[in-house]
């Protein structure tokens, strides 16, 4: 229900793909066309390793291609992702019921609801890979549990879901294979406990497993041997062997403990705040995580509890729940391995690299709920216990229904959709220009508008190509400029959207969306003058917390010691950070004015956008 409500509400409000979501919907649109993707999206790991690589496969694009083609880029994308998430939730819940009965099914449903609440409504239909894979990851863990219990017919499903995770996002590349190996080890070691005859019937499931693996990995294998840009699978292996900074066991243990072993566990505050957005900085120096001693102690308690559950369940001869506890232990070991080996990203460690911790926590929650329910059987009937678990799950599902925008990922720019929609009618002029070359040299980092432009061009069947190698890796070799483009287009934001390319008769601004109206523009000018007056007359002083932030490096030195000709905090980012965190010594009136200044500055800089067009041999200034 939360997924359906969130998706429907967003579409009624005019939701559309921005940023990376726009890129991903184009690749889903490309399925079964001459641009059919054989790989997943380009990955930022390419920047870290210096080796251009993509996520291993296009399986997620294949899953949502039909809704995108039938319903369009906005409705089809949101609907396709919602259907994948609904399917994953159903798989997890039904698997729990088939393996261990109604009480476990209700516990799994409550765990699914908790994971959905942690994500928030707007991530339940978000195609950005770290978010789109959370419920499929839980479905994979549930199917792996089935294999561990000797229900070998779960193996083809587990391998299919494992392939979806690994192909779509590299962050799962260690956890998923480790989980599969651990699952098979549990199934083998405890085989006689479940099947005294020693004949669990593996042959047909293994055949079907081979068929599934062969089908879902056929496209990456074809690319490996036929790709003109080089084999991606060997590229990934070479990239993984390169020397780069790793998260490491010490920091990994602290991160695991924050999410899995200490309050608020996998709840929404943990999802949002465990790794806050701190571009360019590694969390070991800036984020108040648990100390290593407390972290290790917390993890030791969690491991002891899970091991105790396994021993207790085996004594009860409850093989299914013993296997679930053992699977949870395997997942903890897999998390530790993944974090130890995981490279640090180009901007430091960011939350999307370890989102799989939350579905792992959901498995731990199922273990806890089922164990508590069984422990309370002497004091309440099974029906009452089931009713309690069901009620808890329904309450969590209900509180997920209101709109909630996570501060992570492409959904954070959803307010920019208003500006993007202003470009719609103006893009029509490109329909008669033939193939256009998109010049990405002017794009700001993580801006939302290029993805929207790509999506609109593909939706209108306007052919586009690139010269930039990362974009060619993203959109496929078929979109490399080979001399067939007749026009060059590019995006500008902020002042450059209005003043850029002035005096160049061969450059035409074909679309413009202004963020501020005339009154707001005048207001911004007045606030800027007031800021300069404050900076020159009184100086902008840091309060005690601001001083600590500066000493710890959380506030850039350039904020207080700017380049010649600039005043302190002239940078939008520096002032935004200082005002948001309350680091400046301001009067109440100044605080109000500066908050308004930051809001107007941000809108002017990022939500004023223009598209320029020129002959193919003319480049941006």
FITI-138131 format. One record per residue (C-alpha): y, z, x; residue number from 1. Coordinates in steps of 0.05 Angstrom, whole numbers, plus 5000, padded with zeros to 4 digits. Example, Ala and Ser with C-alpha at 12.3 -4.5 7.8 and 13.67 -1.06 7.14 Angstrom:
BEGIN
FITI   north     up   east     k
FITI    4910   5156   5246     1
FITI    4979   5143   5273     2
END
This chain:
BEGIN
FITI   north     up   east     k
FITI    5000   5000   5000     1
FITI    5053   5016   5054     2
FITI    5041   4948   5087     3
FITI    5048   4910   5021     4
FITI    5110   4949   5001     5
FITI    5144   4940   5069     6
FITI    5129   4866   5074     7
FITI    5150   4850   5003     8
FITI    5214   4890   5008     9
FITI    5234   4857   5073    10
FITI    5222   4787   5046    11
FITI    5263   4802   4984    12
FITI    5320   4823   5030    13
FITI    5316   4757   5068    14
FITI    5277   4777   5130    15
FITI    5269   4725   5185    16
FITI    5241   4721   5256    17
FITI    5289   4740   5312    18
FITI    5279   4745   5387    19
FITI    5207   4743   5411    20
FITI    5184   4739   5339    21
FITI    5217   4671   5334    22
FITI    5179   4647   5395    23
FITI    5113   4673   5369    24
FITI    5120   4641   5300    25
FITI    5133   4573   5334    26
FITI    5066   4580   5370    27
FITI    5031   4596   5305    28
FITI    5066   4535   5275    29
FITI    5039   4494   5333    30
FITI    4965   4508   5317    31
FITI    4928   4443   5300    32
FITI    4987   4401   5324    33
FITI    4997   4363   5390    34
FITI    5027   4428   5416    35
FITI    4965   4469   5397    36
FITI    4966   4532   5440    37
FITI    4907   4544   5485    38
FITI    4936   4609   5513    39
FITI    4974   4669   5489    40
FITI    5048   4678   5501    41
FITI    5079   4681   5570    42
FITI    5078   4751   5597    43
FITI    5131   4788   5636    44
FITI    5076   4808   5685    45
FITI    5093   4740   5716    46
FITI    5158   4769   5741    47
FITI    5124   4830   5771    48
FITI    5070   4792   5807    49
FITI    5107   4727   5822    50
FITI    5048   4690   5791    51
FITI    5064   4651   5726    52
FITI    5013   4674   5675    53
FITI    5004   4679   5600    54
FITI    4967   4729   5557    55
FITI    4895   4704   5558    56
FITI    4886   4670   5491    57
FITI    4917   4645   5425    58
FITI    4871   4681   5376    59
FITI    4927   4717   5340    60
FITI    4965   4652   5331    61
FITI    4902   4622   5300    62
FITI    4895   4680   5251    63
FITI    4965   4672   5223    64
FITI    4972   4597   5228    65
FITI    4952   4582   5156    66
FITI    5003   4630   5123    67
FITI    5057   4604   5169    68
FITI    5042   4531   5152    69
FITI    5035   4543   5078    70
FITI    5090   4594   5065    71
FITI    5140   4578   5120    72
FITI    5165   4614   5181    73
FITI    5195   4675   5148    74
FITI    5149   4689   5089    75
FITI    5088   4661   5125    76
FITI    5098   4701   5188    77
FITI    5109   4768   5153    78
FITI    5052   4754   5105    79
FITI    5004   4733   5159    80
FITI    5016   4795   5202    81
FITI    5012   4839   5140    82
FITI    4945   4808   5122    83
FITI    4918   4819   5192    84
FITI    4939   4892   5189    85
FITI    4910   4901   5120    86
FITI    4845   4870   5143    87
FITI    4843   4916   5204    88
FITI    4855   4978   5161    89
FITI    4801   4957   5112    90
FITI    4752   4945   5170    91
FITI    4765   5014   5199    92
FITI    4757   5049   5132    93
FITI    4695   5011   5110    94
FITI    4663   5019   5178    95
FITI    4673   5094   5173    96
FITI    4641   5096   5104    97
FITI    4581   5054   5126    98
FITI    4570   5095   5188    99
FITI    4581   5167   5164   100
FITI    4596   5170   5090   101
FITI    4652   5185   5042   102
FITI    4685   5244   5077   103
FITI    4691   5206   5142   104
FITI    4717   5146   5104   105
FITI    4773   5190   5075   106
FITI    4787   5218   5144   107
FITI    4793   5148   5172   108
FITI    4839   5128   5115   109
FITI    4883   5188   5129   110
FITI    4884   5169   5202   111
FITI    4904   5097   5185   112
FITI    4960   5124   5141   113
FITI    4984   5169   5198   114
FITI    4986   5111   5246   115
FITI    5025   5069   5196   116
FITI    5074   5126   5186   117
FITI    5084   5133   5261   118
FITI    5099   5059   5266   119
FITI    5149   5059   5209   120
FITI    5154   5008   5153   121
FITI    5186   4951   5192   122
FITI    5131   4948   5245   123
FITI    5076   4939   5193   124
FITI    5091   4864   5190   125
FITI    5119   4855   5260   126
FITI    5084   4802   5302   127
FITI    5109   4830   5369   128
FITI    5043   4841   5404   129
FITI    5048   4915   5422   130
FITI    5059   4931   5349   131
FITI    5017   4878   5316   132
FITI    4954   4903   5352   133
FITI    4956   4976   5334   134
FITI    4915   4972   5270   135
FITI    4868   4919   5299   136
FITI    4857   4967   5358   137
FITI    4836   5022   5310   138
FITI    4790   4972   5275   139
FITI    4759   4955   5342   140
FITI    4747   5029   5358   141
FITI    4714   5038   5290   142
FITI    4668   4979   5301   143
FITI    4653   5003   5372   144
FITI    4633   5069   5340   145
FITI    4583   5031   5297   146
FITI    4552   5000   5359   147
FITI    4548   5069   5392   148
FITI    4510   5094   5331   149
FITI    4459   5039   5340   150
FITI    4486   4997   5283   151
FITI    4480   4936   5327   152
FITI    4506   4889   5273   153
FITI    4574   4918   5288   154
FITI    4571   4885   5357   155
FITI    4595   4815   5337   156
FITI    4654   4847   5299   157
FITI    4670   4892   5358   158
FITI    4669   4834   5407   159
FITI    4713   4792   5361   160
FITI    4765   4848   5355   161
FITI    4760   4863   5429   162
FITI    4775   4790   5443   163
FITI    4835   4792   5396   164
FITI    4864   4852   5434   165
FITI    4852   4826   5504   166
FITI    4875   4755   5489   167
FITI    4939   4777   5455   168
FITI    4967   4830   5503   169
FITI    4948   4847   5574   170
FITI    4959   4921   5564   171
FITI    4888   4924   5534   172
FITI    4854   4890   5592   173
FITI    4826   4954   5622   174
FITI    4816   4997   5560   175
FITI    4777   4947   5518   176
FITI    4722   4928   5568   177
FITI    4715   5001   5589   178
FITI    4706   5021   5516   179
FITI    4654   4967   5505   180
FITI    4614   4990   5565   181
FITI    4619   5063   5544   182
FITI    4598   5045   5474   183
FITI    4536   5008   5498   184
FITI    4520   5066   5544   185
FITI    4522   5115   5486   186
FITI    4478   5069   5444   187
FITI    4428   5063   5500   188
FITI    4425   5136   5521   189
FITI    4418   5162   5450   190
FITI    4373   5106   5426   191
FITI    4311   5149   5416   192
FITI    4351   5201   5376   193
FITI    4363   5149   5323   194
FITI    4303   5104   5327   195
FITI    4238   5136   5350   196
FITI    4203   5069   5345   197
FITI    4248   5043   5401   198
FITI    4259   4977   5364   199
FITI    4331   4974   5340   200
FITI    4330   4898   5332   201
FITI    4381   4872   5381   202
FITI    4361   4798   5384   203
FITI    4398   4769   5324   204
FITI    4461   4810   5333   205
FITI    4463   4789   5406   206
FITI    4457   4716   5386   207
FITI    4514   4723   5336   208
FITI    4554   4761   5388   209
FITI    4546   4703   5436   210
FITI    4569   4655   5382   211
FITI    4631   4697   5368   212
FITI    4649   4704   5441   213
FITI    4638   4630   5453   214
FITI    4682   4609   5395   215
FITI    4741   4656   5407   216
FITI    4743   4644   5482   217
FITI    4733   4568   5479   218
FITI    4808   4551   5482   219
FITI    4825   4594   5543   220
FITI    4763   4566   5578   221
FITI    4785   4494   5562   222
FITI    4854   4509   5591   223
FITI    4823   4540   5652   224
FITI    4789   4474   5670   225
FITI    4837   4423   5641   226
FITI    4906   4455   5645   227
FITI    4955   4414   5686   228
FITI    4994   4477   5701   229
FITI    4934   4512   5732   230
FITI    4879   4557   5705   231
FITI    4908   4618   5670   232
FITI    4845   4661   5676   233
FITI    4842   4653   5751   234
FITI    4917   4664   5754   235
FITI    4908   4730   5718   236
FITI    4854   4752   5766   237
FITI    4897   4733   5826   238
FITI    4958   4768   5796   239
FITI    4918   4832   5784   240
FITI    4897   4835   5856   241
FITI    4969   4833   5882   242
FITI    5001   4896   5910   243
FITI    5051   4924   5860   244
FITI    5074   4992   5837   245
FITI    5025   5026   5790   246
FITI    5036   5080   5739   247
FITI    4985   5122   5775   248
FITI    4939   5180   5756   249
FITI    4992   5235   5759   250
FITI    5043   5202   5713   251
FITI    4987   5174   5671   252
FITI    4960   5244   5657   253
FITI    5029   5268   5636   254
FITI    5037   5209   5588   255
FITI    4968   5219   5559   256
FITI    4981   5292   5547   257
FITI    5047   5279   5512   258
FITI    5014   5233   5461   259
FITI    4943   5259   5455   260
FITI    4942   5332   5473   261
FITI    5009   5363   5455   262
FITI    5052   5365   5391   263
FITI    5075   5322   5357   264
FITI    5013   5283   5380   265
FITI    5015   5212   5349   266
FITI    5067   5228   5296   267
FITI    5130   5186   5289   268
FITI    5174   5227   5336   269
FITI    5123   5216   5391   270
FITI    5121   5141   5377   271
FITI    5196   5137   5383   272
FITI    5214   5186   5437   273
FITI    5156   5195   5487   274
FITI    5183   5137   5527   275
FITI    5256   5126   5506   276
FITI    5293   5061   5521   277
FITI    5319   5069   5592   278
FITI    5326   4998   5621   279
FITI    5315   4992   5695   280
FITI    5289   5063   5706   281
FITI    5219   5090   5716   282
FITI    5202   5147   5668   283
FITI    5177   5194   5722   284
FITI    5249   5206   5743   285
FITI    5285   5206   5676   286
FITI    5241   5228   5618   287
FITI    5226   5302   5605   288
FITI    5150   5297   5602   289
FITI    5103   5355   5607   290
FITI    5094   5382   5677   291
FITI    5031   5360   5712   292
FITI    4999   5430   5707   293
FITI    5011   5437   5632   294
FITI    4990   5364   5621   295
FITI    4924   5373   5657   296
FITI    4911   5439   5621   297
FITI    4925   5406   5554   298
FITI    4879   5348   5569   299
FITI    4825   5396   5593   300
FITI    4829   5433   5526   301
FITI    4824   5367   5489   302
FITI    4764   5345   5530   303
FITI    4731   5412   5519   304
FITI    4742   5409   5444   305
FITI    4713   5338   5440   306
FITI    4654   5357   5484   307
FITI    4642   5418   5441   308
FITI    4642   5373   5379   309
FITI    4590   5328   5412   310
FITI    4545   5387   5429   311
FITI    4553   5418   5360   312
FITI    4539   5353   5324   313
FITI    4477   5338   5365   314
FITI    4450   5407   5350   315
FITI    4463   5391   5276   316
FITI    4425   5326   5288   317
FITI    4486   5289   5263   318
FITI    4482   5229   5310   319
FITI    4539   5191   5278   320
FITI    4591   5245   5288   321
FITI    4564   5261   5357   322
FITI    4574   5188   5375   323
FITI    4645   5190   5348   324
FITI    4661   5250   5392   325
FITI    4630   5214   5451   326
FITI    4670   5152   5436   327
FITI    4734   5193   5436   328
FITI    4715   5219   5506   329
FITI    4702   5148   5529   330
FITI    4771   5128   5502   331
FITI    4804   5185   5540   332
FITI    4771   5162   5604   333
FITI    4792   5090   5589   334
FITI    4864   5112   5578   335
FITI    4864   5148   5645   336
FITI    4836   5087   5680   337
FITI    4885   5040   5646   338
FITI    4946   5083   5664   339
FITI    4922   5092   5736   340
FITI    4916   5017   5747   341
FITI    4972   4991   5702   342
FITI    5030   4958   5740   343
FITI    5100   4982   5725   344
FITI    5141   4929   5689   345
FITI    5205   4894   5712   346
FITI    5249   4946   5678   347
FITI    5208   5007   5694   348
FITI    5153   5034   5651   349
FITI    5167   5017   5578   350
FITI    5133   5040   5515   351
FITI    5101   4975   5496   352
FITI    5056   4978   5557   353
FITI    5017   5037   5528   354
FITI    5021   5032   5453   355
FITI    4944   5035   5451   356
FITI    4950   5110   5462   357
FITI    4968   5117   5388   358
FITI    4905   5085   5359   359
FITI    4865   5126   5409   360
FITI    4900   5187   5380   361
FITI    4881   5163   5311   362
FITI    4807   5165   5332   363
FITI    4816   5236   5357   364
FITI    4848   5254   5290   365
FITI    4786   5228   5254   366
FITI    4742   5272   5298   367
FITI    4786   5333   5283   368
FITI    4789   5320   5207   369
FITI    4715   5309   5199   370
FITI    4697   5369   5243   371
FITI    4744   5415   5204   372
FITI    4717   5389   5138   373
FITI    4645   5403   5158   374
FITI    4662   5471   5188   375
FITI    4693   5491   5121   376
FITI    4632   5470   5080   377
FITI    4608   5542   5072   378
FITI    4675   5560   5040   379
FITI    4688   5500   4995   380
FITI    4649   5445   4962   381
FITI    4645   5376   4990   382
FITI    4685   5350   4931   383
FITI    4742   5398   4944   384
FITI    4742   5381   5018   385
FITI    4745   5307   5003   386
FITI    4802   5319   4954   387
FITI    4841   5356   5007   388
FITI    4833   5300   5058   389
FITI    4849   5247   5005   390
FITI    4912   5284   4983   391
FITI    4935   5290   5055   392
FITI    4925   5216   5066   393
FITI    4962   5197   5002   394
FITI    5021   5242   5022   395
FITI    5026   5209   5090   396
FITI    5022   5140   5058   397
FITI    5077   5159   5008   398
FITI    5125   5181   5062   399
FITI    5113   5115   5098   400
FITI    5141   5075   5039   401
FITI    5217   5084   5051   402
FITI    5248   5035   5099   403
FITI    5246   5058   5171   404
FITI    5267   5016   5231   405
FITI    5234   5036   5297   406
FITI    5282   5034   5356   407
FITI    5232   4993   5396   408
FITI    5219   4918   5397   409
FITI    5250   4858   5362   410
FITI    5260   4896   5297   411
FITI    5318   4934   5329   412
FITI    5360   4870   5323   413
FITI    5348   4859   5250   414
FITI    5422   4869   5234   415
FITI    5434   4805   5275   416
FITI    5398   4766   5221   417
FITI    5463   4763   5182   418
FITI    5496   4727   5240   419
FITI    5435   4682   5251   420
FITI    5436   4660   5178   421
FITI    5508   4636   5187   422
FITI    5481   4584   5236   423
FITI    5431   4554   5187   424
FITI    5473   4500   5154   425
FITI    5508   4483   5220   426
FITI    5442   4468   5255   427
FITI    5433   4409   5209   428
FITI    5474   4365   5256   429
FITI    5416   4366   5306   430
FITI    5369   4331   5258   431
FITI    5394   4262   5279   432
FITI    5398   4274   5354   433
FITI    5325   4261   5371   434
FITI    5293   4306   5423   435
FITI    5339   4361   5448   436
FITI    5335   4398   5514   437
FITI    5347   4473   5506   438
FITI    5383   4501   5566   439
FITI    5366   4575   5571   440
FITI    5409   4591   5632   441
FITI    5463   4621   5587   442
FITI    5419   4669   5549   443
FITI    5430   4744   5554   444
FITI    5370   4790   5565   445
FITI    5333   4807   5500   446
FITI    5383   4771   5456   447
FITI    5356   4756   5386   448
FITI    5386   4687   5371   449
FITI    5347   4639   5415   450
FITI    5282   4658   5381   451
FITI    5314   4644   5313   452
FITI    5340   4577   5339   453
FITI    5270   4557   5365   454
FITI    5240   4576   5298   455
FITI    5291   4536   5259   456
FITI    5283   4474   5302   457
FITI    5207   4477   5294   458
FITI    5213   4488   5219   459
FITI    5258   4427   5212   460
FITI    5212   4386   5257   461
FITI    5268   4375   5308   462
FITI    5232   4362   5374   463
FITI    5256   4405   5432   464
FITI    5237   4412   5506   465
FITI    5255   4455   5566   466
FITI    5266   4451   5641   467
FITI    5257   4526   5652   468
FITI    5186   4540   5677   469
FITI    5179   4607   5639   470
FITI    5196   4572   5574   471
FITI    5147   4516   5589   472
FITI    5093   4569   5600   473
FITI    5115   4601   5535   474
FITI    5115   4538   5492   475
FITI    5064   4496   5528   476
FITI    5064   4437   5576   477
FITI    5078   4390   5518   478
FITI    5148   4417   5514   479
FITI    5166   4401   5586   480
FITI    5225   4353   5591   481
FITI    5198   4287   5617   482
FITI    5261   4247   5607   483
FITI    5255   4238   5532   484
FITI    5311   4286   5513   485
FITI    5378   4255   5495   486
FITI    5420   4318   5484   487
FITI    5427   4386   5517   488
FITI    5442   4448   5476   489
FITI    5455   4520   5494   490
FITI    5475   4587   5464   491
FITI    5535   4630   5481   492
FITI    5551   4700   5458   493
FITI    5613   4743   5456   494
FITI    5679   4716   5483   495
FITI    5642   4657   5514   496
FITI    5622   4634   5445   497
FITI    5695   4627   5426   498
FITI    5729   4610   5492   499
FITI    5672   4581   5532   500
FITI    5670   4506   5549   501
FITI    5744   4500   5530   502
FITI    5776   4436   5556   503
FITI    5710   4399   5564   504
FITI    5714   4337   5520   505
FITI    5640   4320   5532   506
FITI    5618   4387   5503   507
FITI    5617   4400   5428   508
FITI    5611   4467   5394   509
FITI    5565   4450   5336   510
FITI    5556   4519   5307   511
FITI    5595   4585   5308   512
FITI    5583   4652   5275   513
FITI    5636   4704   5284   514
FITI    5617   4778   5282   515
FITI    5687   4805   5267   516
FITI    5738   4784   5215   517
FITI    5812   4780   5230   518
FITI    5826   4853   5212   519
FITI    5768   4878   5255   520
FITI    5791   4836   5313   521
FITI    5860   4867   5310   522
FITI    5830   4936   5304   523
FITI    5787   4924   5366   524
FITI    5848   4902   5407   525
FITI    5884   4966   5387   526
FITI    5826   5010   5407   527
FITI    5819   4974   5474   528
FITI    5892   4989   5488   529
FITI    5881   5062   5471   530
FITI    5821   5065   5518   531
FITI    5862   5036   5575   532
FITI    5917   5086   5562   533
FITI    5868   5144   5563   534
FITI    5837   5119   5627   535
FITI    5903   5109   5663   536
FITI    5941   5170   5638   537
FITI    5890   5225   5633   538
FITI    5827   5196   5661   539
FITI    5760   5197   5625   540
FITI    5726   5262   5644   541
FITI    5653   5279   5638   542
FITI    5631   5343   5605   543
FITI    5578   5388   5636   544
FITI    5521   5347   5607   545
FITI    5554   5283   5631   546
FITI    5561   5312   5701   547
FITI    5487   5327   5702   548
FITI    5471   5257   5677   549
FITI    5513   5227   5733   550
FITI    5481   5271   5786   551
FITI    5411   5252   5760   552
FITI    5428   5178   5759   553
FITI    5423   5172   5684   554
FITI    5495   5148   5682   555
FITI    5509   5087   5726   556
FITI    5557   5100   5784   557
FITI    5596   5038   5763   558
FITI    5618   5074   5700   559
FITI    5661   5122   5740   560
FITI    5676   5077   5800   561
FITI    5686   5007   5771   562
FITI    5704   4944   5809   563
FITI    5777   4932   5827   564
FITI    5818   4912   5767   565
FITI    5773   4948   5718   566
FITI    5782   5017   5687   567
FITI    5726   5068   5681   568
FITI    5677   5054   5624   569
FITI    5703   4983   5614   570
FITI    5630   4960   5611   571
FITI    5603   4959   5540   572
FITI    5537   4989   5562   573
FITI    5567   5046   5602   574
FITI    5615   5068   5547   575
FITI    5561   5059   5494   576
FITI    5513   5104   5533   577
FITI    5565   5158   5547   578
FITI    5590   5161   5476   579
FITI    5521   5160   5445   580
FITI    5496   5215   5489   581
FITI    5559   5257   5483   582
FITI    5574   5258   5558   583
FITI    5650   5250   5554   584
FITI    5700   5307   5547   585
FITI    5735   5281   5484   586
FITI    5777   5310   5428   587
FITI    5748   5300   5358   588
FITI    5799   5244   5346   589
FITI    5780   5209   5411   590
FITI    5706   5216   5395   591
FITI    5717   5181   5328   592
FITI    5758   5126   5359   593
FITI    5709   5114   5415   594
FITI    5650   5110   5369   595
FITI    5687   5057   5329   596
FITI    5706   5021   5393   597
FITI    5634   5019   5416   598
FITI    5611   4992   5348   599
FITI    5663   4936   5347   600
FITI    5652   4920   5421   601
FITI    5578   4914   5411   602
FITI    5584   4869   5350   603
FITI    5635   4825   5384   604
FITI    5595   4818   5448   605
FITI    5526   4807   5418   606
FITI    5535   4782   5347   607
FITI    5587   4729   5359   608
FITI    5546   4668   5376   609
FITI    5556   4594   5384   610
FITI    5513   4533   5397   611
FITI    5541   4479   5443   612
FITI    5515   4408   5451   613
FITI    5528   4356   5505   614
FITI    5498   4294   5535   615
FITI    5434   4308   5574   616
FITI    5467   4305   5642   617
FITI    5522   4355   5624   618
FITI    5507   4428   5639   619
FITI    5539   4494   5616   620
FITI    5600   4516   5655   621
END
